[in-house]
Amino acid sequence: MSQRKDSWPLWEVFVRGKQGLHHKHAGSLHAPDAEMAIKNARDVYTRRSEGVSIWVVPSDQITASNPENKDSLFDPAESKVYRHPTFYEVPDGVKFI
């Protein structure tokens, strides 16, 4: 017996563009499995052949931080000034950082 479409899991779609070095969140879609999610993501999010790679992740497998906890999560980084890029010189010829 086939699954009803409204019972399909939700997938988050990430696409890497031809000019990109990383995947960007493109949107969400419902699909019965990962293979179909990739095929549907290709059809929905890369219609103009702009993608070179697609990731799909079940939405229920993503763990996110709570925006209300941003102070306790991100403030400790402010005391680590060595992490700021102002302390580093980028050599000539380096294209991507």
N, CA, C and O atoms as a Tinker XYZ file with bonds, in Angstrom:
   388  protein
     1  N      0.840000   -1.178000    0.000000    73     2
     2  CA     0.000000    0.000000    0.000000    64     1     3
     3  C      0.888000    1.245000    0.000000    63     2     4     5
     4  O      1.827000    1.327000    0.791000    81     3
     5  N      0.614000    2.184000   -0.847000    73     3     6
     6  CA     1.445000    3.374000   -0.959000    64     5     7
     7  C      1.113000    4.379000    0.144000    63     6     8     9
     8  O     -0.005000    4.433000    0.655000    81     7
     9  N      2.130000    5.173000    0.491000    73     7    10
    10  CA     1.930000    6.205000    1.497000    64     9    11
    11  C      1.102000    7.343000    0.928000    63    10    12    13
    12  O      1.176000    7.652000   -0.261000    81    11
    13  N      0.322000    7.954000    1.788000    73    11    14
    14  CA    -0.409000    9.153000    1.378000    64    13    15
    15  C      0.573000   10.311000    1.352000    63    14    16    17
    16  O      1.465000   10.402000    2.195000    81    15
    17  N      0.402000   11.194000    0.379000    73    15    18
    18  CA     1.314000   12.324000    0.221000    64    17    19
    19  C      1.391000   13.187000    1.475000    63    18    20    21
    20  O      2.460000   13.705000    1.800000    81    19
    21  N      0.283000   13.348000    2.178000    73    19    22
    22  CA     0.298000   14.194000    3.374000    64    21    23
    23  C      1.026000   13.546000    4.550000    63    22    24    25
    24  O      1.227000   14.193000    5.577000    81    23
    25  N      1.425000   12.278000    4.416000    73    23    26
    26  CA     2.178000   11.626000    5.482000    64    25    27
    27  C      3.676000   11.569000    5.161000    63    26    28    29
    28  O      4.459000   11.064000    5.966000    81    27
    29  N      4.078000   12.078000    4.001000    73    27    30
    30  CA     5.493000   12.085000    3.637000    64    29    31
    31  C      6.266000   13.014000    4.560000    63    30    32    33
    32  O      5.760000   14.066000    4.951000    81    31
    33  N      7.485000   12.633000    4.911000    73    31    34
    34  CA     8.280000   13.505000    5.784000    64    33    35
    35  C      8.721000   14.783000    5.060000    63    34    36    37
    36  O      8.777000   14.844000    3.832000    81    35
    37  N      9.027000   15.788000    5.863000    73    35    38
    38  CA     9.511000   17.061000    5.345000    64    37    39
    39  C     11.029000   17.005000    5.249000    63    38    40    41
    40  O     11.697000   16.551000    6.179000    81    39
    41  N     11.573000   17.464000    4.128000    73    39    42
    42  CA    13.012000   17.476000    3.881000    64    41    43
    43  C     13.474000   18.919000    3.694000    63    42    44    45
    44  O     12.784000   19.722000    3.065000    81    43
    45  N     14.633000   19.239000    4.238000    73    43    46
    46  CA    15.267000   20.534000    4.004000    64    45    47
    47  C     16.254000   20.340000    2.856000    63    46    48    49
    48  O     16.988000   19.352000    2.810000    81    47
    49  N     16.260000   21.294000    1.936000    73    47    50
    50  CA    17.065000   21.178000    0.716000    64    49    51
    51  C     18.179000   22.224000    0.734000    63    50    52    53
    52  O     17.944000   23.403000    0.997000    81    51
    53  N     19.397000   21.761000    0.448000    73    51    54
    54  CA    20.566000   22.631000    0.349000    64    53    55
    55  C     21.186000   22.429000   -1.031000    63    54    56    57
    56  O     21.395000   21.296000   -1.464000    81    55
    57  N     21.478000   23.529000   -1.717000    73    55    58
    58  CA    22.009000   23.457000   -3.078000    64    57    59
    59  C     23.331000   24.212000   -3.135000    63    58    60    61
    60  O     23.463000   25.310000   -2.596000    81    59
    61  N     24.301000   23.601000   -3.797000    73    59    62
    62  CA    25.565000   24.295000   -4.072000    64    61    63
    63  C     25.524000   24.760000   -5.509000    63    62    64    65
    64  O     25.356000   23.953000   -6.423000    81    63
    65  N     25.674000   26.049000   -5.715000    73    63    66
    66  CA    25.650000   26.626000   -7.048000    64    65    67
    67  C     26.971000   26.444000   -7.769000    63    66    68    69
    68  O     27.977000   26.089000   -7.155000    81    67
    69  N     26.969000   26.685000   -9.060000    73    67    70
    70  CA    28.180000   26.535000   -9.871000    64    69    71
    71  C     29.306000   27.437000   -9.392000    63    70    72    73
    72  O     30.475000   27.059000   -9.459000    81    71
    73  N     28.967000   28.617000   -8.913000    73    71    74
    74  CA    29.984000   29.565000   -8.471000    64    73    75
    75  C     30.253000   29.480000   -6.972000    63    74    76    77
    76  O     31.105000   30.204000   -6.455000    81    75
    77  N     29.546000   28.615000   -6.277000    73    75    78
    78  CA    29.660000   28.571000   -4.826000    64    77    79
    79  C     30.601000   27.502000   -4.323000    63    78    80    81
    80  O     30.885000   26.519000   -5.007000    81    79
    81  N     31.081000   27.718000   -3.103000    73    79    82
    82  CA    31.937000   26.743000   -2.445000    64    81    83
    83  C     31.202000   26.019000   -1.331000    63    82    84    85
    84  O     31.746000   25.095000   -0.726000    81    83
    85  N     29.967000   26.433000   -1.053000    73    83    86
    86  CA    29.212000   25.824000    0.026000    64    85    87
    87  C     27.745000   25.685000   -0.391000    63    86    88    89
    88  O     27.277000   26.335000   -1.326000    81    87
    89  N     27.058000   24.839000    0.317000    73    87    90
    90  CA    25.633000   24.631000    0.068000    64    89    91
    91  C     24.831000   25.707000    0.804000    63    90    92    93
    92  O     25.183000   26.103000    1.915000    81    91
    93  N     23.769000   26.167000    0.183000    73    91    94
    94  CA    22.869000   27.143000    0.802000    64    93    95
    95  C     21.485000   26.527000    0.904000    63    94    96    97
    96  O     21.063000   25.754000    0.044000    81    95
    97  N     20.789000   26.885000    1.971000    73    95    98
    98  CA    19.432000   26.380000    2.145000    64    97    99
    99  C     18.556000   26.952000    1.040000    63    98   100   101
   100  O     18.483000   28.167000    0.860000    81    99
   101  N     17.892000   26.067000    0.299000    73    99   102
   102  CA    17.049000   26.493000   -0.820000    64   101   103
   103  C     15.577000   26.457000   -0.460000    63   102   104   105
   104  O     14.787000   27.222000   -1.014000    81   103
   105  N     15.194000   25.583000    0.456000    73   103   106
   106  CA    13.802000   25.473000    0.836000    64   105   107
   107  C     13.496000   24.102000    1.403000    63   106   108   109
   108  O     14.395000   23.372000    1.820000    81   107
   109  N     12.239000   23.766000    1.415000    73   107   110
   110  CA    11.766000   22.504000    1.990000    64   109   111
   111  C     10.802000   21.835000    1.021000    63   110   112   113
   112  O     10.200000   22.487000    0.167000    81   111
   113  N     10.671000   20.528000    1.169000    73   111   114
   114  CA     9.682000   19.798000    0.375000    64   113   115
   115  C      9.339000   18.493000    1.065000    63   114   116   117
   116  O     10.079000   18.019000    1.928000    81   115
   117  N      8.213000   17.917000    0.678000    73   115   118
   118  CA     7.787000   16.614000    1.193000    64   117   119
   119  C      8.132000   15.555000    0.157000    63   118   120   121
   120  O      7.938000   15.761000   -1.041000    81   119
   121  N      8.643000   14.425000    0.621000    73   119   122
   122  CA     8.957000   13.295000   -0.256000    64   121   123
   123  C      8.948000   12.019000    0.575000    63   122   124   125
   124  O      9.183000   12.064000    1.783000    81   123
   125  N      8.678000   10.880000   -0.061000    73   123   126
   126  CA     8.602000    9.634000    0.700000    64   125   127
   127  C      9.959000    9.108000    1.161000    63   126   128   129
   128  O     10.033000    8.391000    2.159000    81   127
   129  N     11.047000    9.458000    0.440000    73   127   130
   130  CA    12.378000    8.982000    0.819000    64   129   131
   131  C     13.438000    9.939000    0.282000    63   130   132   133
   132  O     13.124000   10.877000   -0.450000    81   131
   133  N     14.693000    9.695000    0.651000    73   131   134
   134  CA    15.786000   10.597000    0.277000    64   133   135
   135  C     15.989000   10.665000   -1.232000    63   134   136   137
   136  O     16.222000   11.743000   -1.779000    81   135
   137  N     15.905000    9.541000   -1.895000    73   135   138
   138  CA    16.099000    9.524000   -3.353000    64   137   139
   139  C     15.064000   10.399000   -4.057000    63   138   140   141
   140  O     15.407000   11.177000   -4.947000    81   139
   141  N     13.823000   10.274000   -3.667000    73   139   142
   142  CA    12.773000   11.086000   -4.279000    64   141   143
   143  C     12.915000   12.544000   -3.866000    63   142   144   145
   144  O     12.594000   13.441000   -4.647000    81   143
   145  N     13.390000   12.794000   -2.649000    73   143   146
   146  CA    13.606000   14.170000   -2.203000    64   145   147
   147  C     14.662000   14.849000   -3.066000    63   146   148   149
   148  O     14.502000   16.015000   -3.427000    81   147
   149  N     15.731000   14.145000   -3.402000    73   147   150
   150  CA    16.766000   14.717000   -4.272000    64   149   151
   151  C     16.207000   14.991000   -5.661000    63   150   152   153
   152  O     16.458000   16.053000   -6.229000    81   151
   153  N     15.461000   14.059000   -6.207000    73   151   154
   154  CA    14.877000   14.259000   -7.544000    64   153   155
   155  C     13.909000   15.441000   -7.547000    63   154   156   157
   156  O     13.929000   16.267000   -8.459000    81   155
   157  N     13.066000   15.512000   -6.522000    73   155   158
   158  CA    12.121000   16.627000   -6.446000    64   157   159
   159  C     12.849000   17.950000   -6.220000    63   158   160   161
   160  O     12.464000   18.975000   -6.783000    81   159
   161  N     13.891000   17.931000   -5.406000    73   159   162
   162  CA    14.670000   19.145000   -5.155000    64   161   163
   163  C     15.329000   19.624000   -6.441000    63   162   164   165
   164  O     15.374000   20.826000   -6.704000    81   163
   165  N     15.833000   18.710000   -7.231000    73   163   166
   166  CA    16.422000   19.072000   -8.521000    64   165   167
   167  C     15.398000   19.778000   -9.392000    63   166   168   169
   168  O     15.689000   20.809000   -9.999000    81   167
   169  N     14.195000   19.216000   -9.450000    73   167   170
   170  CA    13.148000   19.786000  -10.296000    64   169   171
   171  C     12.647000   21.134000   -9.780000    63   170   172   173
   172  O     12.341000   22.029000  -10.567000    81   171
   173  N     12.566000   21.275000   -8.464000    73   171   174
   174  CA    11.994000   22.491000   -7.885000    64   173   175
   175  C     13.030000   23.599000   -7.717000    63   174   176   177
   176  O     12.734000   24.761000   -7.996000    81   175
   177  N     14.234000   23.265000   -7.269000    73   175   178
   178  CA    15.195000   24.289000   -6.867000    64   177   179
   179  C     16.359000   24.502000   -7.831000    63   178   180   181
   180  O     17.164000   25.408000   -7.617000    81   179
   181  N     16.471000   23.703000   -8.874000    73   179   182
   182  CA    17.566000   23.901000   -9.839000    64   181   183
   183  C     17.033000   23.824000  -11.265000    63   182   184   185
   184  O     17.603000   23.128000  -12.105000    81   183
   185  N     15.968000   24.518000  -11.532000    73   183   186
   186  CA    15.329000   24.457000  -12.849000    64   185   187
   187  C     16.187000   25.040000  -13.962000    63   186   188   189
   188  O     16.057000   24.644000  -15.120000    81   187
   189  N     17.054000   25.970000  -13.621000    73   187   190
   190  CA    17.865000   26.618000  -14.646000    64   189   191
   191  C     19.296000   26.095000  -14.641000    63   190   192   193
   192  O     20.215000   26.806000  -15.050000    81   191
   193  N     19.493000   24.884000  -14.191000    73   191   194
   194  CA    20.806000   24.219000  -14.157000    64   193   195
   195  C     21.843000   24.988000  -13.355000    63   194   196   197
   196  O     23.031000   24.953000  -13.677000    81   195
   197  N     21.397000   25.692000  -12.300000    73   195   198
   198  CA    22.341000   26.478000  -11.524000    64   197   199
   199  C     23.046000   25.677000  -10.438000    63   198   200   201
   200  O     24.001000   26.177000   -9.844000    81   199
   201  N     22.618000   24.476000  -10.164000    73   199   202
   202  CA    23.211000   23.696000   -9.088000    64   201   203
   203  C     24.211000   22.667000   -9.577000    63   202   204   205
   204  O     24.133000   22.192000  -10.709000    81   203
   205  N     25.159000   22.328000   -8.699000    73   203   206
   206  CA    26.109000   21.258000   -8.990000    64   205   207
   207  C     26.036000   20.147000   -7.947000    63   206   208   209
   208  O     26.585000   19.063000   -8.145000    81   207
   209  N     25.353000   20.425000   -6.830000    73   207   210
   210  CA    25.222000   19.430000   -5.769000    64   209   211
   211  C     23.984000   19.754000   -4.939000    63   210   212   213
   212  O     23.668000   20.919000   -4.700000    81   211
   213  N     23.295000   18.714000   -4.509000    73   211   214
   214  CA    22.101000   18.875000   -3.679000    64   213   215
   215  C     22.244000   17.991000   -2.446000    63   214   216   217
   216  O     22.626000   16.824000   -2.536000    81   215
   217  N     21.931000   18.572000   -1.303000    73   215   218
   218  CA    21.805000   17.812000   -0.062000    64   217   219
   219  C     20.356000   17.876000    0.371000    63   218   220   221
   220  O     19.719000   18.923000    0.262000    81   219
   221  N     19.832000   16.767000    0.860000    73   219   222
   222  CA    18.511000   16.753000    1.495000    64   221   223
   223  C     18.672000   16.147000    2.886000    63   222   224   225
   224  O     19.377000   15.154000    3.073000    81   223
   225  N     18.010000   16.760000    3.846000    73   223   226
   226  CA    18.106000   16.333000    5.238000    64   225   227
   227  C     16.699000   16.274000    5.809000    63   226   228   229
   228  O     15.943000   17.235000    5.671000    81   227
   229  N     16.328000   15.165000    6.450000    73   227   230
   230  CA    15.011000   15.134000    7.084000    64   229   231
   231  C     14.912000   16.272000    8.113000    63   230   232   233
   232  O     15.786000   16.420000    8.968000    81   231
   233  N     13.865000   17.053000    8.023000    73   231   234
   234  CA    13.701000   18.204000    8.918000    64   233   235
   235  C     13.734000   17.808000   10.385000    63   234   236   237
   236  O     14.232000   18.559000   11.223000    81   235
   237  N     13.208000   16.637000   10.696000    73   235   238
   238  CA    13.175000   16.234000   12.103000    64   237   239
   239  C     14.543000   15.807000   12.627000    63   238   240   241
   240  O     14.677000   15.498000   13.811000    81   239
   241  N     15.556000   15.786000   11.772000    73   239   242
   242  CA    16.910000   15.435000   12.184000    64   241   243
   243  C     17.795000   16.665000   12.417000    63   242   244   245
   244  O     18.959000   16.532000   12.794000    81   243
   245  N     17.249000   17.841000   12.193000    73   243   246
   246  CA    18.002000   19.076000   12.380000    64   245   247
   247  C     17.791000   19.584000   13.804000    63   246   248   249
   248  O     16.664000   19.691000   14.287000    81   247
   249  N     18.889000   19.888000   14.451000    73   247   250
   250  CA    18.834000   20.475000   15.787000    64   249   251
   251  C     19.302000   21.911000   15.663000    63   250   252   253
   252  O     20.364000   22.172000   15.096000    81   251
   253  N     18.533000   22.836000   16.180000    73   251   254
   254  CA    18.848000   24.257000   16.052000    64   253   255
   255  C     18.937000   24.905000   17.424000    63   254   256   257
   256  O     18.322000   24.453000   18.390000    81   255
   257  N     19.713000   25.966000   17.482000    73   255   258
   258  CA    19.784000   26.733000   18.718000    64   257   259
   259  C     18.522000   27.573000   18.858000    63   258   260   261
   260  O     17.840000   27.873000   17.878000    81   259
   261  N     18.233000   27.939000   20.086000    73   259   262
   262  CA    17.073000   28.771000   20.367000    64   261   263
   263  C     17.497000   30.238000   20.302000    63   262   264   265
   264  O     18.420000   30.636000   21.012000    81   263
   265  N     16.842000   31.048000   19.469000    73   263   266
   266  CA    17.218000   32.468000   19.386000    64   265   267
   267  C     17.167000   33.198000   20.729000    63   266   268   269
   268  O     17.882000   34.181000   20.925000    81   267
   269  N     16.346000   32.738000   21.633000    73   267   270
   270  CA    16.261000   33.367000   22.953000    64   269   271
   271  C     17.545000   33.154000   23.763000    63   270   272   273
   272  O     17.803000   33.893000   24.713000    81   271
   273  N     18.341000   32.161000   23.399000    73   271   274
   274  CA    19.585000   31.866000   24.123000    64   273   275
   275  C     20.811000   32.435000   23.420000    63   274   276   277
   276  O     21.936000   32.032000   23.717000    81   275
   277  N     20.606000   33.367000   22.491000    73   275   278
   278  CA    21.733000   33.863000   21.697000    64   277   279
   279  C     22.811000   34.517000   22.544000    63   278   280   281
   280  O     23.995000   34.392000   22.231000    81   279
   281  N     22.433000   35.209000   23.605000    73   279   282
   282  CA    23.437000   35.886000   24.434000    64   281   283
   283  C     24.397000   34.881000   25.067000    63   282   284   285
   284  O     25.613000   35.055000   24.987000    81   283
   285  N     23.877000   33.854000   25.682000    73   283   286
   286  CA    24.748000   32.884000   26.345000    64   285   287
   287  C     25.517000   32.021000   25.344000    63   286   288   289
   288  O     26.590000   31.507000   25.659000    81   287
   289  N     24.971000   31.865000   24.152000    73   287   290
   290  CA    25.622000   31.032000   23.150000    64   289   291
   291  C     26.725000   31.773000   22.407000    63   290   292   293
   292  O     27.787000   31.204000   22.152000    81   291
   293  N     26.486000   33.039000   22.054000    73   291   294
   294  CA    27.414000   33.765000   21.196000    64   293   295
   295  C     28.297000   34.783000   21.908000    63   294   296   297
   296  O     29.355000   35.131000   21.385000    81   295
   297  N     27.908000   35.265000   23.064000    73   295   298
   298  CA    28.714000   36.269000   23.760000    64   297   299
   299  C     30.118000   35.787000   24.116000    63   298   300   301
   300  O     31.045000   36.593000   24.047000    81   299
   301  N     30.333000   34.542000   24.489000    73   299   302
   302  CA    31.702000   34.129000   24.824000    64   301   303
   303  C     32.702000   34.368000   23.688000    63   302   304   305
   304  O     33.891000   34.537000   23.958000    81   303
   305  N     32.265000   34.386000   22.447000    73   303   306
   306  CA    33.164000   34.601000   21.323000    64   305   307
   307  C     33.700000   36.029000   21.290000    63   306   308   309
   308  O     34.765000   36.273000   20.722000    81   307
   309  N     32.983000   36.971000   21.887000    73   307   310
   310  CA    33.425000   38.363000   21.891000    64   309   311
   311  C     34.733000   38.546000   22.657000    63   310   312   313
   312  O     35.506000   39.451000   22.346000    81   311
   313  N     34.990000   37.700000   23.652000    73   311   314
   314  CA    36.219000   37.832000   24.436000    64   313   315
   315  C     37.418000   37.186000   23.752000    63   314   316   317
   316  O     38.538000   37.273000   24.254000    81   315
   317  N     37.195000   36.544000   22.619000    73   315   318
   318  CA    38.285000   35.869000   21.903000    64   317   319
   319  C     38.600000   36.645000   20.627000    63   318   320   321
   320  O     38.297000   36.204000   19.518000    81   319
   321  N     39.215000   37.809000   20.812000    73   319   322
   322  CA    39.454000   38.705000   19.684000    64   321   323
   323  C     40.366000   38.094000   18.630000    63   322   324   325
   324  O     40.335000   38.508000   17.471000    81   323
   325  N     41.172000   37.119000   19.014000    73   323   326
   326  CA    42.055000   36.476000   18.047000    64   325   327
   327  C     41.285000   35.733000   16.956000    63   326   328   329
   328  O     41.854000   35.361000   15.930000    81   327
   329  N     40.005000   35.523000   17.183000    73   327   330
   330  CA    39.183000   34.854000   16.168000    64   329   331
   331  C     38.719000   35.813000   15.074000    63   330   332   333
   332  O     38.228000   35.378000   14.032000    81   331
   333  N     38.871000   37.095000   15.304000    73   331   334
   334  CA    38.450000   38.075000   14.307000    64   333   335
   335  C     39.489000   38.150000   13.191000    63   334   336   337
   336  O     40.687000   38.085000   13.469000    81   335
   337  N     39.069000   38.283000   11.959000    73   335   338
   338  CA    40.007000   38.234000   10.835000    64   337   339
   339  C     40.944000   39.429000   10.736000    63   338   340   341
   340  O     41.806000   39.452000    9.857000    81   339
   341  N     40.805000   40.408000   11.596000    73   339   342
   342  CA    41.682000   41.576000   11.538000    64   341   343
   343  C     43.113000   41.239000   11.942000    63   342   344   345
   344  O     44.020000   42.030000   11.683000    81   343
   345  N     43.337000   40.105000   12.559000    73   343   346
   346  CA    44.668000   39.717000   13.002000    64   345   347
   347  C     45.456000   38.942000   11.948000    63   346   348   349
   348  O     46.611000   38.583000   12.174000    81   347
   349  N     44.842000   38.688000   10.813000    73   347   350
   350  CA    45.480000   37.860000    9.802000    64   349   351
   351  C     45.621000   38.629000    8.504000    63   350   352   353
   352  O     44.732000   39.393000    8.126000    81   351
   353  N     46.727000   38.429000    7.829000    73   351   354
   354  CA    46.907000   39.008000    6.506000    64   353   355
   355  C     46.645000   37.922000    5.479000    63   354   356   357
   356  O     47.110000   36.792000    5.621000    81   355
   357  N     45.908000   38.270000    4.460000    73   355   358
   358  CA    45.605000   37.319000    3.397000    64   357   359
   359  C     46.675000   37.465000    2.314000    63   358   360   361
   360  O     46.846000   38.549000    1.756000    81   359
   361  N     47.388000   36.393000    2.017000    73   359   362
   362  CA    48.433000   36.469000    0.994000    64   361   363
   363  C     47.845000   36.770000   -0.384000    63   362   364   365
   364  O     46.717000   36.384000   -0.693000    81   363
   365  N     48.632000   37.467000   -1.205000    73   363   366
   366  CA    48.216000   37.705000   -2.579000    64   365   367
   367  C     48.021000   36.366000   -3.282000    63   366   368   369
   368  O     48.759000   35.411000   -3.038000    81   367
   369  N     47.047000   36.308000   -4.133000    73   367   370
   370  CA    46.787000   35.079000   -4.888000    64   369   371
   371  C     45.803000   34.132000   -4.246000    63   370   372   373
   372  O     45.355000   33.188000   -4.897000    81   371
   373  N     45.451000   34.347000   -2.995000    73   371   374
   374  CA    44.468000   33.504000   -2.337000    64   373   375
   375  C     43.087000   33.948000   -2.792000    63   374   376   377
   376  O     42.695000   35.096000   -2.580000    81   375
   377  N     42.353000   33.037000   -3.416000    73   375   378
   378  CA    41.064000   33.400000   -3.999000    64   377   379
   379  C     39.909000   33.229000   -3.022000    63   378   380   381
   380  O     38.991000   34.049000   -3.003000    81   379
   381  N     39.942000   32.185000   -2.216000    73   379   382
   382  CA    38.781000   31.873000   -1.381000    64   381   383
   383  C     39.192000   31.711000    0.074000    63   382   384   385
   384  O     40.045000   30.890000    0.413000    81   383
   385  N     38.575000   32.499000    0.908000    73   383   386
   386  CA    38.764000   32.345000    2.360000    64   385   387
   387  C     37.425000   32.508000    3.008000    63   386   388
   388  O     37.317000   32.421000    4.232000    81   387
